[in-house]
């Protein structure tokens, strides 16, 4: 390996020396902080192990986080993540999902267009408490309906009171959810999840002030009735409701996540000084700036032959990130949910001994193993 000359910051821990130099920045001249942990395999996919302190700065970690979240919510990964899990930071408990991706879900069993605000987790649809306003433009009228399906025990009265406060607030804040379906119906959904309001419409925009004028009087009457009478929950029974949602598979560059996971794995296996070598400058800069990513993805399927026996033993829907060094190349083989493995040429300037290593993440059983540990099973 070639030697680099660089200025490093040193941290002394229990008599040892930890070099603090961000592996994603060539000229680490700034006084970066190193508080947050960088997971080798993304924590949002169930990854457990992290790189040692001093490898990835907080500034870079914060830059990567929204990119990763966007990929997990809007790429093909989100289909597996929604259908199988895990949720935020690897959680398998839907109650711990603090910021799910709320979408417009289409009821699959009803032929005459039915749309609700909700999210998919571990293969199940979760409809958030909401009001659905169906407008009849011909008769200049509207019909509001309250929904709270397969969700919390929040009743109609509780939701109506929250909705009233929301509509009365002139500075009301809400997140507009894109309507991905084409329909002739005119409707508006307004829902709440984790104290955040969401809205969607089949039309181009929502005039929330006008909607407040339309709804507040009727809403007050409904609240009076529910205060006097029995609190009700509109729940469509325990039968299974099938919902679909649309996703743009071209909206994000999945290759960023493949490259970063491979480079993190190499740093985990070979150490700080190894990956700071100049031969990794090209991939380092591409990951940091999310540019020219595709040039590192190769089609040489024969590389898989080096780890095919291990891949065949990996648990269903697990993740793996493997590193192979041979000749003058260092390759990464990365797969999420045991699908569509990407082969990455990390560098073709390597001079040194051949080696092989990596991680297998069995997130369902909360296990993450080195290749050497996994190979012994």
SVG drawing of the C-alpha trace seen along z (x, -y; Angstrom):
<svg xmlns="http://www.w3.org/2000/svg" viewBox="-77 -33 81 57">
<polyline fill="none" stroke="black" stroke-width="0.4" points="0.0,0.0 1.2,-3.5 1.7,-5.9 -0.1,-9.1 1.1,-12.2 -1.7,-14.0 -2.5,-16.0 -4.4,-14.0 -6.1,-14.8 -5.4,-12.3 -7.6,-11.2 -6.1,-9.3 -8.4,-6.6 -7.1,-4.3 -3.6,-4.7 -4.3,-4.0 -4.4,-6.4 -7.5,-6.9 -7.0,-8.8 -9.9,-11.2 -10.0,-11.9 -13.2,-11.5 -12.8,-8.8 -15.1,-10.6 -13.0,-13.8 -9.6,-14.0 -8.5,-17.2 -9.8,-16.9 -8.6,-20.4 -11.8,-21.4 -12.4,-20.8 -15.1,-18.2 -17.0,-16.6 -17.4,-12.8 -20.4,-12.1 -22.8,-10.3 -22.3,-6.7 -22.0,-5.6 -23.6,-2.2 -21.9,0.1 -25.2,1.4 -27.9,-1.3 -29.6,-1.3 -32.9,-1.9 -32.5,1.5 -31.7,3.2 -27.9,2.8 -26.2,3.2 -22.5,2.7 -20.9,-0.8 -17.6,-2.2 -15.3,-3.3 -15.3,-6.8 -13.2,-9.1 -14.1,-7.4 -17.1,-9.5 -17.7,-13.0 -21.0,-14.3 -21.2,-16.7 -20.9,-13.9 -23.2,-11.6 -25.9,-14.4 -25.4,-14.9 -25.9,-11.1 -29.0,-10.7 -31.6,-12.4 -30.2,-10.7 -30.5,-7.3 -34.0,-8.1 -35.1,-9.2 -33.8,-6.0 -35.5,-3.9 -38.8,-5.6 -38.9,-6.1 -36.8,-3.3 -37.4,0.4 -36.0,0.9 -39.1,-0.7 -41.2,2.1 -39.3,4.7 -39.1,2.4 -42.8,1.7 -43.7,5.4 -41.2,7.0 -39.6,4.4 -37.8,3.2 -38.9,-0.3 -37.0,-3.3 -33.6,-2.4 -34.4,1.3 -37.5,1.4 -40.0,4.2 -42.7,2.5 -45.1,0.3 -45.7,-1.8 -42.1,-2.9 -42.3,-4.2 -42.2,-7.9 -42.1,-9.3 -43.6,-6.8 -44.0,-7.8 -47.7,-8.8 -49.1,-8.1 -52.4,-8.1 -53.4,-4.4 -56.1,-3.1 -58.6,-0.5 -58.1,2.5 -61.4,4.2 -63.7,1.3 -64.2,0.6 -65.5,-2.9 -62.3,-4.7 -61.7,-4.8 -58.6,-6.6 -57.2,-7.0 -54.1,-8.5 -51.9,-5.9 -48.6,-4.0 -47.4,-0.4 -45.4,1.4 -44.3,5.0 -46.8,5.8 -49.8,4.3 -51.7,1.1 -52.1,-1.4 -54.8,-4.0 -54.3,-7.2 -57.2,-8.9 -58.7,-11.2 -61.7,-13.0 -62.5,-12.3 -64.6,-15.0 -66.3,-13.9 -67.4,-16.8 -70.4,-16.7 -69.6,-19.6 -72.8,-19.2 -74.9,-19.7 -72.4,-22.0 -72.4,-19.8 -70.0,-17.7 -70.1,-14.6 -67.6,-14.2 -66.7,-10.8 -64.4,-9.9 -62.0,-7.0 -59.7,-5.3 -59.0,-1.8 -56.6,0.7 -55.0,-2.0 -55.1,-3.3 -58.1,-3.5 -58.6,-7.2 -62.4,-7.7 -64.3,-10.1 -64.8,-12.7 -61.2,-12.9 -60.2,-13.3 -63.0,-15.8 -61.8,-18.0 -58.2,-18.0 -59.5,-18.7 -61.5,-21.7 -58.4,-23.2 -56.5,-22.6 -59.1,-24.3 -59.5,-27.3 -55.8,-27.9 -55.0,-30.6 -51.3,-29.4 -52.2,-25.8 -49.3,-23.6 -49.7,-20.4 -47.8,-18.2 -49.2,-18.0 -49.2,-14.4 -49.0,-13.8 -52.0,-12.2 -50.4,-9.6 -53.7,-8.4 -55.9,-9.8 -59.6,-9.9 -62.7,-11.9 -63.7,-12.2 -63.2,-15.4 -62.1,-14.8 -59.9,-16.0 -58.3,-13.9 -57.1,-15.5 -55.4,-13.2 -53.2,-13.2 -50.3,-10.9 -47.9,-11.5 -49.2,-15.0 -48.5,-15.9 -51.3,-16.8 -51.4,-15.5 -53.6,-16.5 -54.2,-15.2 -56.6,-16.0 -57.6,-14.8 -57.6,-18.4 -54.5,-20.6 -54.6,-22.4 -56.5,-22.8 -57.9,-26.1 -57.8,-25.3 -59.3,-28.6 -62.4,-27.9 -62.5,-24.3 -62.5,-25.6 -65.5,-27.8 -67.3,-24.8 -66.6,-22.4 -66.4,-24.2 -70.1,-24.8 -71.0,-21.2 -68.1,-19.9 -69.3,-21.8 -72.7,-20.2 -71.2,-16.7 -69.1,-17.3 -72.2,-18.3 -73.9,-15.1 -71.0,-13.0 -70.5,-14.7 -74.2,-14.0 -74.3,-10.5 -72.0,-7.5 -68.6,-8.0 -68.2,-6.1 -65.4,-4.7 -65.9,-4.2 -64.0,-1.0 -64.7,1.2 -64.5,4.4 -61.7,6.9 -61.7,8.1 -58.5,7.6 -58.4,4.4 -56.0,4.4 -54.4,1.2 -52.0,0.3 -49.6,-2.6 -47.5,-4.0 -43.8,-4.6 -41.3,-6.1 -38.5,-3.6 -36.4,-6.2 -36.6,-8.9 -33.4,-8.1 -30.0,-6.7 -29.8,-3.4 -26.2,-3.0 -25.2,-5.6 -26.3,-3.3 -24.5,-0.4 -21.2,-2.3 -21.4,-3.8 -22.2,-0.4 -19.3,1.2 -16.8,-1.5 -18.0,-1.4 -17.4,2.4 -13.9,2.0 -13.1,-0.6 -14.5,1.8 -12.4,4.7 -9.1,3.0 -9.1,0.0 -8.8,-3.8 -5.3,-4.2 -6.1,-1.7 -9.1,-3.5 -7.5,-7.0 -5.1,-6.0 -5.3,-8.1 -6.3,-5.1 -9.8,-5.5 -10.1,-9.2 -12.3,-8.7 -14.9,-6.6 -14.7,-8.7 -15.5,-11.9 -18.3,-10.3 -20.0,-9.0 -19.6,-12.4 -21.0,-14.4 -23.3,-11.7 -21.9,-12.2 -20.5,-9.8 -21.8,-6.9 -22.6,-4.6 -19.0,-4.4 -18.2,-2.1 -21.0,0.4 -19.8,3.2 -21.4,6.2 -18.7,8.7 -20.9,11.5 -18.0,13.9 -17.0,11.8 -19.9,13.4 -18.3,16.8 -15.9,15.8 -18.7,15.6 -21.5,17.6 -21.4,20.4 -21.8,17.8 -24.6,16.0 -26.5,19.2 -26.5,19.7 -27.6,16.2 -31.1,16.0 -34.1,15.0 -34.5,11.3 -31.2,10.6 -28.6,8.1 -24.9,8.7 -21.9,6.6 -18.8,8.4 -15.3,7.3 -13.0,9.2 -9.4,8.1 -7.7,9.9 -5.1,8.9 -5.1,5.1 -8.8,4.7 -10.9,4.4 -14.5,5.3 -17.7,4.9 -20.7,7.1 -23.7,5.6 -27.3,6.8 -30.3,5.6 -33.1,8.1 -31.1,10.7 -32.1,9.2 -30.3,7.4 -26.7,7.7 -24.5,4.9 -20.9,5.5 -18.7,2.4 -15.1,1.9 -13.9,-0.2 -10.4,-0.6 -8.2,0.9 -4.9,-0.5 -4.5,1.9 -1.1,3.4 -1.1,6.1 -2.3,9.5 -5.7,10.9 -8.3,11.0 -12.0,11.5 -14.4,10.4 -17.7,8.8 -20.9,8.8 -24.2,10.6 -27.2,8.9 -30.0,11.2 -32.1,8.2 -35.2,10.4 -33.3,12.2 -31.3,9.1 -28.0,10.7 -25.1,9.4 -22.0,11.6 -18.6,11.2 -18.1,13.4 -15.7,15.6 -18.4,16.1 -21.1,16.8 -19.0,19.2 -18.6,21.4 -22.3,21.9"/>
</svg>
